[in-house]
């Protein structure tokens, strides 16, 4: 059987990616470090930034790596199965959506940046690494995670259009999703109230 044309395989991969995305690793990492629930801190976002605020770099980096891995793995499996770029992009979006609207946490999740990073590394590594470099540069200069994330993700469609044009629809949709999830951060940035690390 040719799995590349089997809709059941595609649906299972997409659903599996959503379930993987629905695991918010910030929560068990904070429990393991005996830290406060990251959803009760700062912006309430269950991500690496809030974990850093609660416990420093080590648990934050572990959270970042795990959230990125859950985005990378299903896309890599779709690639390994020989599925098209379009299907891989669908799988990537399902993983990011799982993090944003997680089944296991009453559909209240995070911003999806780290999961998008992992998915992007599997599907469009050149574009994603450049975006990561932009994120690091903005963080180094201003130390505001939301600002760095918004500028980096906004650069994605332009970079992908120039270097990996097959993935442009993915980065366009990711930009839309992540900017919408950062709408409160955008308001605080406009008002000069957004806090840094």
Residue frames relative to the residue before (quaternion, step in Angstrom):
aa qw qx qy qz dx dy dz
X 1.0000 0.0000 0.0000 0.0000 0.00 0.00 0.00
X 0.3606 -0.7254 0.5501 0.2031 3.56 -0.95 0.93
X 0.2946 -0.7949 0.5035 0.1669 3.59 -0.29 1.25
X 0.5886 0.6119 -0.3738 0.3734 3.59 1.13 -0.53
X 0.7569 0.3203 -0.2025 0.5324 3.59 1.18 -0.39
X 0.5168 0.6430 -0.4083 0.3908 3.58 1.27 0.22
X 0.3544 -0.7704 0.4830 0.2181 3.62 -0.40 1.15
X 0.5887 0.5751 -0.3789 0.4231 3.60 1.11 -0.58
X 0.6373 0.5193 -0.3238 0.4683 3.59 0.98 -0.83
X 0.6596 0.5130 -0.3059 0.4563 3.57 0.94 -0.89
X 0.6593 0.4990 -0.3061 0.4717 3.59 0.92 -0.91
X 0.6584 0.5107 -0.3147 0.4546 3.60 0.94 -0.86
X 0.6488 0.5083 -0.3176 0.4688 3.58 0.99 -0.80
X 0.6575 0.5041 -0.3104 0.4662 3.57 0.95 -0.86
X 0.6729 0.4791 -0.3004 0.4768 3.58 0.93 -0.87
X 0.6348 0.5229 -0.3251 0.4667 3.58 1.01 -0.78
X 0.6362 0.5194 -0.3240 0.4696 3.58 1.05 -0.78
X 0.6367 0.5198 -0.3253 0.4675 3.57 1.01 -0.81
X 0.6604 0.5010 -0.3083 0.4667 3.60 0.93 -0.88
X 0.6359 0.5149 -0.3298 0.4709 3.57 0.99 -0.82
X 0.6643 0.5075 -0.3014 0.4587 3.56 0.95 -0.87
X 0.6364 0.5682 -0.3166 0.4146 3.56 1.14 -0.65
X 0.5742 0.5430 -0.3927 0.4704 3.60 1.26 -0.11
X 0.1635 -0.7962 0.5789 0.0647 3.60 -0.41 1.23
X 0.2566 -0.8339 0.4687 0.1377 3.55 0.04 1.32
X 0.5161 0.6404 -0.4275 0.3752 3.61 1.16 -0.36
X 0.6502 0.5414 -0.3233 0.4238 3.58 1.02 -0.79
X 0.7291 0.3930 -0.2793 0.4858 3.68 0.66 -0.90
X 0.5946 0.5515 -0.3811 0.4438 3.62 1.07 -0.57
X 0.6627 0.4886 -0.3094 0.4758 3.60 0.93 -0.84
X 0.6259 0.5213 -0.3444 0.4667 3.58 1.03 -0.69
X 0.6577 0.5202 -0.3128 0.4461 3.57 0.94 -0.88
X 0.7217 0.4000 -0.2295 0.5162 3.59 1.11 -0.71
X 0.3948 -0.7313 0.4582 0.3154 3.57 1.35 0.04
X 0.3658 0.7115 -0.4938 0.3406 3.53 0.94 1.02
X 0.6282 -0.5168 0.3969 0.4252 3.61 -1.20 0.27
X 0.6082 -0.5334 0.4379 0.3923 3.55 -1.24 0.47
X 0.4374 -0.7272 0.4530 0.2733 3.64 -0.61 1.05
X 0.5975 0.5759 -0.3609 0.4256 3.59 1.18 -0.42
X 0.6813 0.4519 -0.2811 0.5027 3.58 1.30 -0.21
X 0.6482 0.5103 -0.3053 0.4756 3.57 1.30 0.13
X 0.8659 0.1173 -0.0515 0.4836 3.55 -1.22 0.52
X 0.8364 -0.0955 0.1196 0.5264 3.52 -0.73 -1.16
X 0.4744 -0.6706 0.4423 0.3599 3.59 1.25 -0.29
X 0.4800 0.6837 -0.4234 0.3506 3.56 1.29 0.16
X 0.3164 -0.7566 0.5380 0.1951 3.63 -0.75 0.99
X 0.4261 0.6920 -0.4694 0.3454 3.53 0.44 1.25
X 0.7640 -0.4092 0.2570 0.4276 3.53 -1.35 0.08
X 0.6200 0.5618 -0.3597 0.4130 3.62 1.00 -0.73
X 0.6924 0.4540 -0.2822 0.4846 3.58 0.88 -0.89
X 0.6047 0.5317 -0.3610 0.4704 3.59 1.09 -0.62
X 0.6152 0.5348 -0.3419 0.4676 3.59 1.04 -0.74
X 0.6547 0.5138 -0.3167 0.4551 3.58 0.93 -0.87
X 0.6993 0.4736 -0.2684 0.4634 3.56 1.07 -0.73
X 0.8710 0.0743 0.0307 0.4846 3.56 0.85 -0.91
X 0.6353 -0.5666 0.3383 0.4011 3.60 1.20 0.17
X 0.7944 -0.3959 0.2254 0.4017 3.53 -1.39 -0.04
X 0.6559 0.5571 -0.3476 0.3723 3.59 0.84 -0.89
X 0.7183 0.3940 -0.2833 0.4985 3.66 0.65 -0.88
X 0.6054 0.5581 -0.3611 0.4377 3.61 1.11 -0.60
X 0.6732 0.4852 -0.2994 0.4708 3.59 0.94 -0.86
X 0.6236 0.5217 -0.3412 0.4718 3.58 1.04 -0.70
X 0.6375 0.5163 -0.3190 0.4747 3.58 0.99 -0.82
X 0.6468 0.5228 -0.3109 0.4600 3.57 0.92 -0.92
X 0.6794 0.4967 -0.2950 0.4524 3.58 0.87 -0.97
X 0.6815 0.4848 -0.2931 0.4633 3.60 0.92 -0.88
X 0.6594 0.4927 -0.3140 0.4730 3.59 0.97 -0.81
X 0.6408 0.4979 -0.3259 0.4851 3.59 1.08 -0.65
X 0.6414 0.5459 -0.3268 0.4288 3.58 0.97 -0.84
X 0.6702 0.4967 -0.3142 0.4532 3.59 0.96 -0.80
X 0.6306 0.4819 -0.3390 0.5051 3.59 1.24 -0.23
X 0.6663 0.5223 -0.2951 0.4429 3.55 1.03 -0.83
X 0.6710 0.5640 -0.3197 0.3598 3.58 0.77 -1.05
X 0.7181 0.4336 -0.3053 0.4507 3.68 0.62 -0.89
X 0.6270 0.5162 -0.3456 0.4702 3.60 1.07 -0.64
X 0.6369 0.5165 -0.3259 0.4706 3.59 1.00 -0.80
X 0.6417 0.5136 -0.3238 0.4686 3.60 1.01 -0.78
X 0.6354 0.5143 -0.3251 0.4755 3.59 1.02 -0.76
X 0.6400 0.5067 -0.3150 0.4841 3.57 1.06 -0.76
X 0.6474 0.5278 -0.3102 0.4540 3.57 0.97 -0.91
X 0.6750 0.4921 -0.2803 0.4730 3.57 1.11 -0.71
X 0.5094 -0.6811 0.3988 0.3429 3.56 1.30 -0.03
X 0.3808 0.7375 -0.4780 0.2874 3.57 1.22 0.40
X 0.6241 -0.5926 0.3740 0.3457 3.55 -1.15 0.66
X 0.6745 -0.4687 0.3828 0.4229 3.55 -1.33 0.27
X 0.6316 0.5472 -0.3304 0.4387 3.57 1.00 -0.83
X 0.6764 0.4704 -0.2946 0.4842 3.59 0.92 -0.89
X 0.6257 0.5288 -0.3408 0.4612 3.59 0.99 -0.76
X 0.6379 0.5162 -0.3205 0.4731 3.57 1.05 -0.77
X 0.6241 0.5291 -0.3341 0.4679 3.59 1.03 -0.76
X 0.6454 0.5149 -0.3120 0.4702 3.57 0.97 -0.87
X 0.6349 0.5329 -0.3196 0.4591 3.58 1.00 -0.86
X 0.6723 0.4949 -0.2954 0.4646 3.58 0.90 -0.92
X 0.6254 0.5337 -0.3387 0.4576 3.60 1.06 -0.70
X 0.6447 0.5159 -0.3225 0.4628 3.59 1.00 -0.79
X 0.6710 0.4852 -0.2964 0.4759 3.58 0.92 -0.90
X 0.6401 0.5183 -0.3233 0.4660 3.58 0.99 -0.81
X 0.6072 0.5563 -0.3460 0.4495 3.58 1.06 -0.72
X 0.6616 0.4903 -0.3131 0.4731 3.59 0.97 -0.79
X 0.6926 0.4833 -0.2773 0.4580 3.58 1.01 -0.80
X 0.7866 0.1334 -0.0392 0.6017 3.58 1.04 -0.85
X 0.0041 -0.8790 0.4768 -0.0046 3.60 0.62 1.13
X 0.5085 -0.6582 0.4764 0.2850 3.54 -0.95 0.95
X 0.7348 0.4671 -0.2390 0.4299 3.57 0.94 -0.91
X 0.7524 0.3347 -0.1914 0.5341 3.62 1.24 -0.17
X 0.6267 -0.5895 0.3205 0.3963 3.55 0.98 1.00
X 0.6189 -0.6099 0.3169 0.3802 3.55 1.09 0.84
X 0.5630 0.5471 -0.4093 0.4649 3.58 1.17 0.62
X 0.0997 0.8458 -0.5093 0.1233 3.55 -0.10 1.29
X 0.6963 -0.4925 0.3595 0.3785 3.51 -1.27 -0.53
X 0.7441 -0.4341 0.3079 0.4037 3.51 -1.34 -0.34
X 0.4473 -0.7460 0.4083 0.2770 3.61 1.22 -0.35
X 0.4127 0.7458 -0.4588 0.2508 3.60 1.23 0.01
X 0.7009 0.4616 -0.2861 0.4624 3.60 0.79 -0.97
X 0.6425 0.5107 -0.3256 0.4695 3.59 1.02 -0.76
X 0.6267 0.5173 -0.3227 0.4854 3.58 1.08 -0.73
X 0.5995 0.5598 -0.3488 0.4533 3.57 1.09 -0.71
X 0.6904 0.4783 -0.2831 0.4631 3.58 0.83 -0.96
X 0.6603 0.4988 -0.3062 0.4705 3.56 0.92 -0.90
X 0.6588 0.5170 -0.3042 0.4541 3.55 0.99 -0.84
X 0.6298 0.5337 -0.3384 0.4517 3.59 1.02 -0.74
X 0.6626 0.4969 -0.3061 0.4693 3.58 1.08 -0.68
X 0.7769 0.3799 -0.1796 0.4688 3.58 0.94 -0.89
X 0.8062 0.0319 0.0362 0.5896 3.59 0.94 -0.88
X 0.1055 -0.8687 0.4792 0.0676 3.59 0.52 1.17
X 0.6401 0.5303 -0.3490 0.4328 3.61 0.95 -0.76
X 0.6617 0.4990 -0.2948 0.4756 3.57 0.85 -0.99
X 0.6936 0.4968 -0.2818 0.4389 3.56 0.84 -1.00
X 0.6544 0.5047 -0.3225 0.4616 3.60 0.96 -0.77
X 0.6284 0.5114 -0.3381 0.4789 3.60 1.04 -0.70
X 0.6380 0.5154 -0.3194 0.4746 3.58 1.00 -0.83
X 0.6360 0.5209 -0.3266 0.4663 3.59 1.00 -0.80
X 0.6323 0.5272 -0.3245 0.4657 3.57 1.05 -0.77
X 0.6305 0.5159 -0.3240 0.4811 3.59 1.04 -0.77
X 0.6313 0.5333 -0.3270 0.4584 3.57 0.98 -0.86
X 0.6760 0.4964 -0.2951 0.4577 3.57 0.87 -0.94
X 0.6488 0.5217 -0.3220 0.4507 3.59 0.97 -0.82
X 0.6709 0.4820 -0.2998 0.4771 3.59 0.93 -0.86
X 0.6443 0.5156 -0.3215 0.4644 3.58 1.00 -0.80
X 0.6444 0.5289 -0.3195 0.4505 3.58 0.97 -0.84
X 0.7082 0.4645 -0.2569 0.4655 3.57 1.02 -0.85
X 0.8435 0.1931 -0.0632 0.4972 3.60 0.77 -1.01
X 0.2682 -0.8076 0.4875 0.1954 3.61 1.24 -0.34
X 0.5167 0.5760 -0.4510 0.4447 3.58 0.99 0.88
X 0.3826 -0.7786 0.4508 0.2102 3.55 -0.27 1.30
X 0.6613 0.5153 -0.3196 0.4416 3.59 0.89 -0.89
X 0.6434 0.5170 -0.3202 0.4650 3.58 0.96 -0.83
X 0.6617 0.5045 -0.3022 0.4651 3.58 0.93 -0.91
X 0.6615 0.5126 -0.3048 0.4546 3.57 0.95 -0.89
X 0.6790 0.5009 -0.2960 0.4477 3.59 0.89 -0.93
X 0.6734 0.4764 -0.3071 0.4745 3.59 0.91 -0.83
X 0.6569 0.5140 -0.3168 0.4516 3.58 0.95 -0.85
X 0.7004 0.4559 -0.2905 0.4661 3.59 0.81 -0.93
X 0.6285 0.5351 -0.3429 0.4483 3.60 1.06 -0.65
X 0.6434 0.5185 -0.3225 0.4618 3.58 1.16 -0.53
X 0.5022 0.7120 -0.3973 0.2881 3.58 1.22 -0.49
X 0.6921 0.4717 -0.3135 0.4474 3.65 0.71 -0.93
X 0.6472 0.5165 -0.3278 0.4549 3.60 0.99 -0.77
X 0.6827 0.4838 -0.2895 0.4648 3.57 0.86 -0.98
X 0.6750 0.4893 -0.3079 0.4585 3.59 0.88 -0.90
X 0.6191 0.5472 -0.3481 0.4428 3.60 1.03 -0.73
X 0.7033 0.4624 -0.2592 0.4736 3.57 1.07 -0.75
X 0.8194 0.3028 -0.1114 0.4739 3.57 0.89 -0.95
X 0.8026 0.0703 -0.0063 0.5924 3.61 0.99 -0.79
X 0.0843 -0.8824 0.4589 0.0609 3.58 0.73 1.10
X 0.5621 0.6066 -0.3978 0.3974 3.62 1.12 -0.43
X 0.7195 0.4400 -0.2395 0.4810 3.56 1.17 -0.57
X 0.3491 0.7702 -0.4788 0.2360 3.61 1.24 0.09
X 0.6498 0.5083 -0.3535 0.4408 3.68 0.83 -0.78
X 0.6231 0.5399 -0.3456 0.4482 3.59 1.02 -0.77
X 0.7221 0.4414 -0.2697 0.4594 3.58 0.74 -1.00
X 0.5855 0.5598 -0.3690 0.4557 3.57 1.15 -0.50
X 0.6968 0.4579 -0.2682 0.4826 3.57 0.91 -0.93
X 0.6271 0.5275 -0.3419 0.4599 3.59 1.01 -0.75
X 0.6282 0.5351 -0.3344 0.4551 3.57 0.98 -0.82
X 0.6564 0.5136 -0.3073 0.4592 3.56 0.90 -0.92
X 0.6824 0.4977 -0.2909 0.4495 3.59 0.82 -1.01
X 0.7241 0.4553 -0.2613 0.4473 3.56 0.79 -1.02
X 0.6188 0.5216 -0.3501 0.4716 3.60 1.04 -0.67
X 0.6358 0.5147 -0.3326 0.4693 3.61 0.97 -0.80
X 0.6677 0.4992 -0.3053 0.4602 3.60 0.95 -0.84
X 0.7009 0.4341 -0.2564 0.5045 3.59 1.22 -0.49
X 0.2984 0.8014 -0.4928 0.1610 3.62 1.19 0.22
X 0.6541 0.4969 -0.3251 0.4685 3.61 0.99 -0.73
X 0.6193 0.5297 -0.3355 0.4726 3.57 1.09 -0.71
X 0.6244 0.5437 -0.3346 0.4500 3.58 1.04 -0.79
X 0.6405 0.5147 -0.3198 0.4717 3.56 1.01 -0.82
X 0.6811 0.4787 -0.2963 0.4681 3.58 0.89 -0.90
X 0.6167 0.5337 -0.3471 0.4630 3.60 1.05 -0.71
X 0.6608 0.5097 -0.3046 0.4591 3.58 0.94 -0.89
X 0.7196 0.4223 -0.2339 0.4991 3.56 1.13 -0.70
X 0.4692 -0.6970 0.4266 0.3347 3.59 1.31 -0.08
X 0.5426 0.6410 -0.3792 0.3885 3.58 1.23 0.48
X 0.4779 0.6782 -0.4485 0.3323 3.62 1.21 -0.02
X 0.3135 -0.7789 0.5199 0.1570 3.56 -0.77 1.06
X 0.3993 -0.7009 0.5419 0.2358 3.54 -1.21 0.58
X 0.7256 -0.3896 0.3104 0.4747 3.54 -1.29 -0.30
